[in-house]
Amino acid sequence: MITKKKKVLLRNAFLLACLATMPEVYAQDLLLANNQQSKTQATHTASKKVLLAQVLQDLQHQYHVSFLYETQNLEGKLVAAYLTPTGKIEQDLDKLLANVNLRFAKINERTFAILPDTKTAEISLPSAFRPLTSPNETAEQGSGLAWLASSRPEILPNYVATKAPEWQITGKVTGANGEGLPGVTVLLKGTTTGSTSGPDGTYTLNIPEQAGTLVFSFIGYTTKELPVSGSGPVNVTLSEDTQALEEVVVVGYGTQKKEAVTGAITSVGAKQIAEIPVPNVQQAMQGRAAGVMVINQGSPGTAPNVRIRGIGSISFGTEPLYVVDGVPTGGLNNIDPKDIQSVDVLKDAAATAVYGSRAANGVVIITTKNGGRDGKFRVNLDSNVGVQNAYKMYDLLNTEQYVQYGTTLTRNNSATAGLPPRFDQLGQTIPGTNQTYGQTNTNWMEELFQPGLLTQHNLSLSGGTEKSQFYTSAGYYKQEGTMIGLGFDRYNARINSTHKISNFVTVGQTLTAGYNQQDYDNSAQRSRIVNAIRMVPYLPVTNPLVNSGYREIDGADSNDPDNPVRLSLLNTAERRNTNIIGNINVELRFTNWLRFKTIGGVDYFNNLDFQRQPQFSSGSKSNASLILQNNRNTGRTLLTTNQLTFDKTFGDHYVNAIAVYERQGNKSLQENITGNQPNNTFETLYNATQQVTNFQRFETLLISYLTRLNYEYKAKYLVSASFRRDGFSVFAPGNKWGNFPGASVGWRVTEEPFMKGLTTLSELKLRASYGSVGFNNIGAYPWQANALVNNANYQFGGTSPVNSSYYNGISNTQLGWEITRMVNYGVDFGFLNNRVTFSAEYFDRTTTDDNRLILQVPTAPSFGFTGATVAQNVGKMKNSGVEFQLGYNESDKAFKWSVNANASVIKNKVVEMSPALPFLDAGANQDFGNTDFTRTAPGEPIQSFYGWVIDGIYQSQDEVNADNVKPTTDARATAQVLNPNITADQLNGIKGYRQNERTSAGDFKYRDLNGDGKIDNNDRTFLGSPWPTFQYGLNASANYRNFDLSLFLQGVIGNKIYNATRVQLEGGQRLFNAGTAVLNAWTPTNTNTDVPRMIASDPNGNNRTSGRFLEDGSYARLKNISLGYTIPQAALSSFSNGKIGGIRIYVQATNLFTITDYSGLDPEVGALQGQGATLLTNGVDFGQYPQPRSFVGGLQITL
């Protein structure tokens, strides 16, 4: 007897089985949603009811799932407008179905059935399913039941197919690196017949006919279709859908959908960051983001200079704020780029205002990797090794040419001047060798440069489930310099994890530790390259007769460069840096729309700079003692962040709001000790002689309150507003607090009804923003005048002098923040379902009138402080420009390719300075012309090149004398005014000179800009700017079958470089060696040249700052090209027995070629590093280390 309860069970069992067979059921939803974001937008408001089927459709696209249901069960059912997704599909369905007498059953991770909600609807009687196996079932119905029975056997445990499938298809779905992809939906196109891949990526599918098309789809990957004919394996490789992966960007204190972003943010993905073999993320960013200028500088391991949208300060650095996993830091050299998931560059005030007083130069947010959620454990090894070399060297004079040049140089200065004694000793045998000086031709550039090893290894382990994820890695990086004695080594380790303890509590942590050692050139302007240029060619590198082992210049050579090989191999300049960055975070989820997160972060650093000059004696060069120097900087930053987040949808309205309290305290110690030891054995500062010690302690505190509100209406009208208030201890009382507001609006025009017919245009968004941000990296307590303690002696009456202290300046209690106002306008386009994307931005960032740039203004002499300055807010500067980004992605064909390009035009101008400081000159150095190179003044770009204009070369003494007529006349007229009784003979004896009394034929003729008939400092003018007017980057990639190719081109246009190295190469100041250009110097028989006469001591000042050494710095560089091959999965499985998920072999070349007119070693010239460096000499080439060309081969293995 069938009871009422059994009838209900039988009815529900039959209903569930029919969901896979009845034509009127929405079985086609078995195809999981593809990776294109749904354009379906809810049209209901909070006060309206909408159809349940419509809300389910929204959920389907939101979570990339499918729903099975019988149409009649949903007909007429209305629900409230769908609220904000909780991130958990089961919770959303519980809430949605609670009041419509329905429930859901989970078929698999991405398929759910909607059922009537009755207590007796539980399917538990096997007998209830026997009637379902009817002989009248069609093949399609049978396969639908088979799919349901195989997916959930507990629902249909006794199902028996009445008709076997005619064809069985098997295969494996893999990713680009050969790893199996679990959970991929495989569907026979045009039917409801489908399957999913297992944990190792394999699948089995029964199809009713021999021919058809299989559709493979998976979240985060591009959907792919393959024709199939007959049985047999059908393997497929899915490529990542870059559009889907980049839909979410990291913003300050949270994330945001890319389509909802209204600020200026550029994202750089993990693949782009990791594909170039560089030690730090800043170098990997070069050319990747519009408006971001990265200039590499210095030897291996030296951080490049990064500028976002121009230059933000005159007196201080222009580096952006770096935030790694929520912790502000500067120690990026110990972070392996292969551990980075994404880099998001925040450029306008709407995006950066949440960082307030630290954001004037932009913010770079770095997010490191974590494990996946698919339950799979992964092991990845990326290992490469290669070689690098200098692709260009200077052509220097050989011994014969040098002797000829030296003779001319000396005799042009004085016909009777004696030549170096060595010139008469060229036939003598060099002591310790079997060759003469004349037979020796040392190429010092070739002796200094060498091929260098480049290798990098990264091993990572990762995995996770929906509840816990982890990522851990260890890495090693080694870069030998292309100059001997230089190099960089790094060891790093990382562990990241996230754990969902319950629906209420989630905890996580990130931790990275790194140690690096850098061997660098600490000789500043007299770099090892400069010494290699100067060193004479007739001397050998070594000398076995002296304790140093190296040959040096002596008195017979009449000059004094250092042997660059000895400098490189005997001297030590070594930095050893240890860095630990990490955080622990706890999130409490009170409701689906309200959560609280607290973060405790630390940034610890211990940096040692050790320098050693050994005791040695070698000719005229010697050190009587071992000279040691220890410079240590250690400290830590502790960060506490407490954040409350509200995130909720009210019908058509979406609101996200945060409130944050943050505290960041910094403590650091600096100690500098120098001393001498009598020999090289005692390499310690203990009991050292001539010991000098300096010790400083710093402590600062930053307290912040901030809030931000993001609002969306129908996902098309977007508003964002933020406000941050910072209190910083380094400012004087009354000026410690600053306010930093930011706001932006956006309009997604393509979401308007009148745009729906334009299928080609998939995205059009207009954006605008405004705000104010600050800069506080100005040192410790700059408003104070520091006391010089125990720095003088003072005698009271007749007593003995005692130690005394004094101030040598005045304080400024009114000193305030440097605050910049930013305006930004942007437009984003997407065409052909965002296959083509284009963005354009205009920005303006100007210092505010109330909080100007800080300059060191000279104090009045009446104050009694000789040469003292005081920090004041007096400067004003403006940066403005436009940025463009263009991309194309073709991923639907066998040959997949993409191109992304960016370009920017940026203009900088100093607006105002102080009357007491109308301009700033910088760069004067006796080795490079002894005049300043740059001037910073209102109306011009910061640190513009400033000097004299050349009007050719005097070809005869008559030309020189003609130019001296007016100066002579003026000098005599002045003499008559001063002395009316001057005699005619006295008057005739007075001479005036346009340039100077030693100017002669072959010297430069300078332009008299002020028309007074003489050349002096008043005839200088602005010659050009070191800043490019246009910068660009182009990244292209292609995949075909198992091959992949990528290339990256980067360049700048419109900047000038002052090639000060040419002063050494062709300046002829002293009897140093020189470049071959001096062979074309002016002589009476060689007048058709632009190289002036060679004369020792340069009496005319031919080497002064002028257009002579100013060159076009534009270049286009193939920054990287990479070719890879992934071993086919079938071949891999055959020899690894399925234990290896993927193997990729690749080769790449970096800096393969550079197109430029610049004559120096490298057109990428940054600021001078080390002693003697100043902030205002960017773009001056003092002989800095050039970027090398590298060739690398590598292997990537996934287990």
Summary of the structure (lengths in Angstrom):
residues: 1199
radius of gyration: 36.9
end to end distance: 58.2
largest distance: 148.1
contacts: 4089
relative contact order: 0.10
helix: 17%
strand: 43%
